[in-house]
């Protein structure tokens, strides 16, 4: 089973991202589940969403405490919440920022994870460029697909287009594609070095 935990703020699409990821996996013939947890339901409040993907039926229903992958939609959460608790030693990390891990004070964490398993993605900027709005969730799904290979970019884009028909879906799909390319370029440079 592959478990993903997404940290964001209300209004950034963390819950939608988990749902879209589960739909993408389901459309590729896998079992998947997605669900959120949050306190006060207001824009800007911390939100956590979860997604599990497996080739067999998924029977557990509790929050993910030991994720295989973390997606951080808002870097302002980095030092406010214990985001990295339980991240597996071979885990993946995607952070929405144009800042380096060292500048974020996360150099030590990055050194503990395998090469090619961590990446920063300017997802908010990518979303603004392709969607005209600062919603990073679709771009981060494209990034996660590139980094982990758990779902294909095509499945992510199909799930996005099904959920958001028309120009909104197309813009989000373009953002996912751009972030996917960004990760493939970045990880390729990191592993070649």
NUTIVO-657115 format. One line per 8 residues: number of its first residue (from 1); for each residue x, y, z of N, C-alpha, C. Coordinates in Angstrom, 3 decimals. Example, Ala and Ser with C-alpha at 12.3 -4.5 7.8 and 13.67 -1.06 7.14 Angstrom:
// NUTIVO-657115
1> 13.190:-5.690:7.800:12.300:-4.500:7.800:13.200:-3.300:7.800  12.850:-2.250:7.080:13.670:-1.060:7.140:12.900:0.030:7.870
This chain:
// NUTIVO-657115
1> 0.837:-1.177:0.000:0.000:0.000:0.000:0.881:1.238:0.000  0.476:2.250:-0.775:1.193:3.513:-0.845:0.314:4.576:-0.204  0.817:5.235:0.826:0.036:6.187:1.612:0.584:7.597:1.439  -0.316:8.531:1.149:0.049:9.923:0.914:-0.689:10.800:1.918  0.059:11.722:2.523:-0.539:12.712:3.414:-0.278:14.089:2.808  -1.343:14.872:2.678:-1.263:16.204:2.069:-1.591:17.241:3.131  -0.657:18.171:3.342:-0.852:19.259:4.305:-1.047:20.554:3.531  -2.076:21.285:3.898:-2.331:22.564:3.259:-3.148:23.457:4.160
9> -3.712:24.466:3.560:-4.610:25.376:4.270:-5.952:25.362:3.548  -7.010:25.612:4.315:-8.335:25.642:3.726:-8.379:26.580:2.531  -8.919:26.098:1.428:-9.006:26.897:0.215:-7.923:26.606:-0.805  -6.918:25.800:-0.433:-5.838:25.470:-1.371:-6.097:24.181:-2.136  -7.149:23.469:-1.785:-7.495:22.263:-2.532:-6.842:20.984:-2.055  -6.443:20.900:-0.793:-5.824:19.668:-0.288:-6.796:18.497:-0.340  -8.032:18.728:0.054:-9.039:17.660:0.045:-9.313:17.226:-1.395  -9.456:18.184:-2.280:-9.685:17.871:-3.689:-8.495:17.120:-4.277
17> -7.276:17.495:-3.896:-6.080:16.812:-4.401:-6.103:15.337:-4.014  -6.434:15.038:-2.759:-6.498:13.642:-2.320:-7.564:12.882:-3.105  -8.707:13.510:-3.314:-9.774:12.863:-4.083:-9.351:12.609:-5.524  -8.734:13.600:-6.154:-8.283:13.439:-7.542:-7.218:12.354:-7.663  -6.310:12.292:-6.681:-5.288:11.248:-6.684:-5.929:9.870:-6.587  -6.934:9.732:-5.740:-7.597:8.433:-5.607:-8.349:8.070:-6.888  -8.962:9.044:-7.532:-9.663:8.787:-8.794:-8.669:8.370:-9.873  -7.528:9.043:-9.935:-6.500:8.684:-10.925:-6.038:7.242:-10.721
25> -5.802:6.857:-9.471:-5.383:5.482:-9.187:-6.488:4.494:-9.527  -7.713:4.805:-9.159:-8.855:3.938:-9.446:-9.015:3.755:-10.955  -8.876:4.832:-11.708:-9.006:4.757:-13.162:-7.912:3.907:-13.799  -6.809:3.716:-13.100:-5.742:2.847:-13.599:-5.892:1.421:-13.071  -7.056:1.101:-12.487:-7.339:-0.258:-12.059:-6.878:-0.605:-10.663  -6.556:0.378:-9.860:-6.083:0.123:-8.505:-7.170:0.469:-7.500  -6.991:0.040:-6.288:-7.892:0.405:-5.200:-7.365:1.687:-4.579  -8.282:2.553:-4.140:-7.855:3.832:-3.566:-8.927:4.358:-2.619
33> -8.486:5.158:-1.682:-9.403:5.866:-0.791:-8.799:7.226:-0.477  -9.682:8.193:-0.254:-9.242:9.548:0.097:-10.203:10.107:1.130  -9.643:10.837:2.098:-10.476:11.480:3.115:-9.674:12.575:3.791  -10.367:13.588:4.341:-9.688:14.700:5.007:-9.839:14.637:6.517  -9.088:15.500:7.167:-9.316:15.817:8.571:-8.973:17.283:8.760  -9.813:17.987:9.457:-9.547:19.395:9.713:-10.334:19.839:10.921  -9.873:20.919:11.513:-10.536:21.477:12.690:-11.631:22.427:12.259  -11.381:23.694:12.428:-12.383:24.676:12.043:-12.441:24.776:10.521
41> -13.629:24.848:10.007:-13.820:24.868:8.554:-13.795:26.309:8.052  -12.592:26.838:7.896:-12.496:28.196:7.388:-11.282:28.297:6.465  -11.358:29.235:5.569:-10.257:29.483:4.653:-9.014:29.846:5.452  -7.910:29.212:5.107:-6.638:29.498:5.761:-6.310:28.608:6.939  -7.278:27.851:7.454:-7.008:26.942:8.577:-6.227:25.724:8.084  -5.336:25.157:8.900:-4.613:23.950:8.489:-5.569:22.805:8.179  -5.271:22.116:7.087:-6.063:20.979:6.623:-5.103:19.841:6.307  -5.505:18.623:6.622:-4.735:17.443:6.241:-5.674:16.516:5.477
49> -5.208:16.024:4.347:-5.974:15.073:3.555:-5.104:13.848:3.310  -5.762:12.720:3.142:-5.056:11.446:3.024:-5.502:10.708:1.770  -4.595:9.924:1.205:-4.923:9.043:0.086:-4.118:7.764:0.224  -4.803:6.647:0.067:-4.144:5.341:0.034:-4.363:4.724:-1.342  -3.333:4.064:-1.850:-3.392:3.401:-3.151:-2.827:1.999:-2.973  -3.532:1.009:-3.515:-3.054:-0.368:-3.387:-3.600:-1.200:-4.546  -3.006:-2.360:-4.741:-3.496:-3.297:-5.744:-4.558:-4.231:-5.165  -4.752:-4.175:-3.868:-5.759:-4.993:-3.184:-6.758:-4.076:-2.492
57> -7.913:-4.608:-2.117:-8.878:-3.784:-1.384:-8.253:-3.205:-0.111  -8.630:-1.993:0.209:-8.102:-1.281:1.372:-9.151:-1.350:2.474  -8.778:-1.947:3.582:-9.739:-2.155:4.663:-9.583:-1.162:5.820  -8.401:-0.585:5.985:-8.208:0.341:7.107:-8.822:1.702:6.774  -9.229:2.412:7.804:-9.924:3.680:7.608:-9.388:4.813:8.479  -8.293:4.599:9.140:-7.797:5.652:10.032:-6.828:6.587:9.303  -6.581:7.755:9.888:-5.621:8.689:9.291:-4.249:8.039:9.104  -3.512:8.546:8.158:-2.190:8.014:7.825:-1.154:8.642:8.745
65> -0.544:7.810:9.575:0.482:8.299:10.498:1.894:8.047:9.985  2.065:7.073:9.101:3.375:6.729:8.539:3.317:6.800:7.013  3.308:8.007:6.466:3.133:8.142:5.022:4.365:7.719:4.224  4.085:7.237:3.020:5.147:6.983:2.047:5.518:8.279:1.337  4.570:9.210:1.284:4.813:10.494:0.623:4.096:11.606:1.369  4.760:12.749:1.438:4.178:13.965:1.994:4.126:15.017:0.897  3.002:15.697:0.823:2.854:16.840:-0.072:2.534:18.030:0.820  3.363:19.054:0.748:3.181:20.254:1.556:2.746:21.371:0.613
73> 1.470:21.753:0.694:0.928:22.767:-0.206:1.295:24.184:0.205  1.570:24.384:1.482:1.840:25.735:1.974:3.087:25.716:2.859  4.181:26.320:2.403:5.416:26.274:3.191:5.328:27.022:4.522  4.310:27.859:4.720:4.176:28.525:6.015:3.811:27.536:7.119  3.405:26.342:6.756:3.092:25.307:7.740:4.340:24.592:8.252  5.455:24.769:7.584:6.651:23.983:7.895:7.075:24.043:9.346  6.957:25.193:9.957:7.437:25.317:11.332:6.309:25.548:12.326  5.065:25.362:11.878:3.917:25.516:12.764:3.312:24.182:13.172
81> 3.449:23.207:12.351:2.817:21.910:12.556:3.889:20.835:12.407  3.734:19.729:13.093:4.681:18.623:12.944:4.340:17.873:11.658  4.843:18.368:10.560:4.492:17.815:9.252:5.181:16.489:8.950  6.396:16.337:9.415:7.218:15.223:8.956:7.131:13.990:9.844  6.292:14.039:10.861:6.140:12.902:11.771:5.720:11.673:10.993  6.445:10.588:11.201:6.086:9.315:10.606:6.549:9.094:9.183  7.120:10.110:8.520:7.551:9.922:7.137:8.553:8.782:7.076  8.265:7.816:6.235:9.117:6.627:6.134:10.523:6.997:5.664
89> 11.542:6.229:6.089:12.925:6.544:5.716:13.161:6.556:4.203  12.339:5.803:3.455:12.473:5.782:1.994:11.398:6.648:1.343  10.803:7.547:2.141:9.660:8.332:1.707:9.987:9.401:0.674  8.911:9.995:0.182:8.972:11.057:-0.828:8.451:12.346:-0.211  9.006:13.466:-0.657:8.595:14.762:-0.141:8.481:15.759:-1.290  7.303:16.388:-1.398:7.049:17.431:-2.385:6.610:18.673:-1.616  7.330:19.779:-1.799:7.002:21.018:-1.104:6.749:22.119:-2.131  5.636:22.812:-1.964:5.266:23.932:-2.826:6.063:25.167:-2.415
97> 7.156:25.407:-3.102:7.980:26.588:-2.853:9.012:26.724:-3.964  9.485:27.935:-4.150:10.613:28.154:-5.065:11.904:28.313:-4.272  11.798:28.164:-2.954:12.943:28.269:-2.052:13.613:26.907:-1.910  14.911:26.887:-1.684:15.618:25.615:-1.522:15.340:25.013:-0.148  15.555:23.713:-0.032:15.375:23.037:1.247:16.317:23.608:2.312  17.513:23.975:1.916:18.464:24.549:2.865:17.948:25.882:3.395  17.413:26.718:2.511:16.860:28.001:2.929:15.648:27.813:3.847  14.928:26.709:3.669:13.761:26.415:4.508:14.161:25.803:5.847
105> 15.456:25.490:6.008:15.913:24.850:7.237:15.632:23.361:7.269  15.494:22.748:6.090:15.159:21.328:6.000:16.274:20.482:5.398  17.480:21.038:5.344:18.605:20.316:4.748:18.865:18.977:5.409  18.775:18.925:6.726:19.029:17.680:7.453:17.981:16.615:7.120  16.734:17.003:7.029:15.673:16.063:6.660:15.905:15.514:5.260  16.234:16.382:4.336:16.453:15.982:2.949:17.618:14.995:2.847  18.665:15.203:3.644:19.823:14.306:3.604:19.471:12.895:4.079  18.453:12.770:4.929:18.046:11.451:5.428:17.240:10.661:4.406
113> 16.619:11.341:3.454:15.790:10.666:2.455:16.638:10.298:1.241  16.231:9.263:0.508:17.013:8.846:-0.666:17.104:9.947:-1.724  18.195:9.948:-2.451:18.361:10.904:-3.555:17.222:10.702:-4.550  16.701:11.798:-5.054:15.612:11.720:-6.017:14.234:11.528:-5.394  14.145:11.584:-4.065:12.856:11.422:-3.389:12.307:12.732:-2.840  13.010:13.831:-3.029:12.561:15.118:-2.511:12.655:16.174:-3.607  11.669:17.066:-3.596:11.692:18.113:-4.609:10.859:19.303:-4.131  11.333:20.486:-4.494:10.523:21.689:-4.325:9.940:22.023:-5.692
121> 8.706:22.499:-5.667:8.002:22.836:-6.906:7.315:24.182:-6.701  7.532:25.131:-7.581:6.833:26.414:-7.448:5.384:26.284:-7.934  4.618:25.459:-7.258:3.271:25.087:-7.712:2.306:26.264:-7.749  2.420:27.170:-6.798:1.534:28.336:-6.809:1.810:29.192:-8.039  3.082:29.407:-8.358:3.432:30.190:-9.548:2.994:29.472:-10.817  3.175:28.153:-10.856:2.735:27.374:-12.022:1.227:27.494:-12.180  0.484:27.412:-11.085:-0.972:27.533:-11.147:-1.387:28.918:-11.646  -0.732:29.955:-11.143:-1.063:31.311:-11.608:-0.848:31.437:-13.112
129> 0.245:30.848:-13.592:0.569:30.938:-15.019:-0.458:30.203:-15.876  -0.857:28.996:-15.459:-1.716:28.163:-16.303:-3.201:28.261:-15.983  -3.528:28.680:-14.772:-4.923:28.721:-14.337:-5.394:30.151:-14.057  -4.434:31.026:-13.782:-4.787:32.390:-13.438:-5.180:32.562:-11.978  -5.009:31.532:-11.176:-5.345:31.559:-9.746:-4.253:30.828:-8.962  -4.024:31.200:-7.707:-2.953:30.574:-6.914:-3.399:29.288:-6.210  -3.902:28.326:-6.973:-4.344:27.049:-6.406:-3.348:25.959:-6.781  -2.492:25.525:-5.841:-1.373:24.640:-6.165:-1.706:23.155:-6.271
137> -2.926:22.735:-5.960:-3.185:21.306:-5.817:-2.951:20.492:-7.088  -3.433:20.941:-8.223:-3.262:20.165:-9.454:-1.787:20.069:-9.840  -1.073:21.185:-9.725:0.356:21.163:-10.039:1.091:20.182:-9.132  0.739:20.167:-7.859:1.408:19.256:-6.926:1.082:17.797:-7.225  -0.106:17.519:-7.749:-0.411:16.144:-8.158:0.447:15.724:-9.346  0.658:16.625:-10.283:1.559:16.321:-11.394:2.972:16.062:-10.907  3.403:16.862:-9.924:4.733:16.682:-9.337:4.836:15.334:-8.626  3.821:14.996:-7.847:3.828:13.731:-7.110:3.852:12.545:-8.071
145> 3.091:12.631:-9.152:3.089:11.561:-10.147:4.486:11.368:-10.736  5.177:12.466:-11.035:6.535:12.373:-11.591:7.518:11.806:-10.583  7.399:12.224:-9.333:8.371:11.822:-8.319:8.213:10.359:-7.909  6.971:9.894:-7.764:6.734:8.551:-7.210:6.412:7.493:-8.249  5.824:7.880:-9.364:5.397:6.907:-10.360:4.194:6.077:-9.926  3.508:6.472:-8.863:2.360:5.701:-8.376:1.143:5.815:-9.280  0.996:6.943:-9.932:-0.052:7.141:-10.933:0.583:7.844:-12.123  -0.041:7.701:-13.269:0.497:8.353:-14.457:-0.006:9.792:-14.554
153> 0.736:10.598:-15.269:0.316:11.971:-15.515:-1.005:11.970:-16.285  -1.163:11.056:-17.223:-2.406:10.989:-18.001:-3.603:10.733:-17.092  -3.455:9.837:-16.119:-4.560:9.549:-15.195:-4.877:10.756:-14.330  -3.847:11.471:-13.877:-4.064:12.685:-13.092:-4.820:13.720:-13.918  -4.380:13.946:-15.141:-5.032:14.943:-15.999:-6.464:14.536:-16.337  -6.704:13.251:-16.572:-8.069:12.784:-16.831:-8.963:13.019:-15.622  -8.453:12.731:-14.420:-9.240:12.955:-13.202:-9.554:14.439:-13.037  -8.579:15.290:-13.326:-8.787:16.739:-13.231:-9.857:17.186:-14.224
161> -9.734:16.743:-15.477:-10.689:17.163:-16.510:-12.099:16.643:-16.234  -12.195:15.446:-15.659:-13.515:14.911:-15.307:-14.156:15.735:-14.192  -13.370:16.136:-13.215:-13.899:16.889:-12.068:-14.207:18.334:-12.431  -13.371:18.916:-13.301:-13.523:20.324:-13.668:-13.571:20.463:-15.187  -14.721:20.248:-15.783:-14.799:20.360:-17.245:-14.546:21.795:-17.714  -14.157:21.924:-18.940:-13.952:23.248:-19.529:-12.579:23.814:-19.250  -12.503:25.135:-19.298:-11.213:25.820:-19.181:-10.567:25.643:-17.810  -11.367:25.531:-16.744:-10.788:25.321:-15.413:-10.026:23.994:-15.386
169> -10.631:22.951:-15.932:-9.957:21.655:-15.995:-8.725:21.684:-16.875  -8.845:22.344:-18.015:-7.698:22.433:-18.929:-6.544:23.197:-18.288  -6.848:24.292:-17.606:-5.809:25.066:-16.931:-5.127:24.258:-15.844  -5.924:23.539:-15.063:-5.351:22.690:-14.011:-4.525:21.554:-14.611  -4.989:20.979:-15.705:-4.221:19.909:-16.358:-2.890:20.446:-16.880  -2.916:21.649:-17.453:-1.653:22.256:-17.920:-0.711:22.506:-16.748  -1.257:22.914:-15.603:-0.418:23.125:-14.416:0.193:21.806:-13.956  -0.597:20.739:-13.959:-0.079:19.421:-13.576:1.031:18.978:-14.533
177> 0.830:19.206:-15.810:1.845:18.828:-16.816:3.133:19.629:-16.618  3.003:20.918:-16.356:4.189:21.767:-16.156:4.959:21.337:-14.908  4.255:21.047:-13.827:4.923:20.603:-12.598:5.566:19.234:-12.799  4.930:18.377:-13.555:5.484:17.048:-13.868:6.821:17.218:-14.590  6.845:18.082:-15.600:8.094:18.352:-16.336:9.155:18.930:-15.408  8.747:19.862:-14.544:9.681:20.490:-13.592:10.343:19.421:-12.721  9.558:18.493:-12.207:10.119:17.451:-11.337:11.041:16.531:-12.114  10.637:16.114:-13.293:11.514:15.235:-14.084:12.838:15.924:-14.385
185> 12.802:17.209:-14.703:14.037:17.957:-14.952:14.872:18.088:-13.684  14.234:18.418:-12.569:14.940:18.629:-11.304:15.539:17.342:-10.773  14.750:16.285:-10.726:15.239:15.009:-10.204:16.337:14.453:-11.103  16.211:14.643:-12.386:17.261:14.204:-13.302:18.578:14.903:-13.009  18.520:16.203:-12.723:19.741:16.949:-12.382:20.312:16.482:-11.053  19.432:16.190:-10.081:19.903:15.768:-8.770:20.566:14.393:-8.819  19.972:13.468:-9.569:20.522:12.116:-9.617:21.746:12.028:-10.518  21.865:12.970:-11.471:23.054:12.993:-12.332:24.256:13.576:-11.629
193> 24.018:14.378:-10.604:25.109:15.071:-9.915:25.915:14.141:-9.048
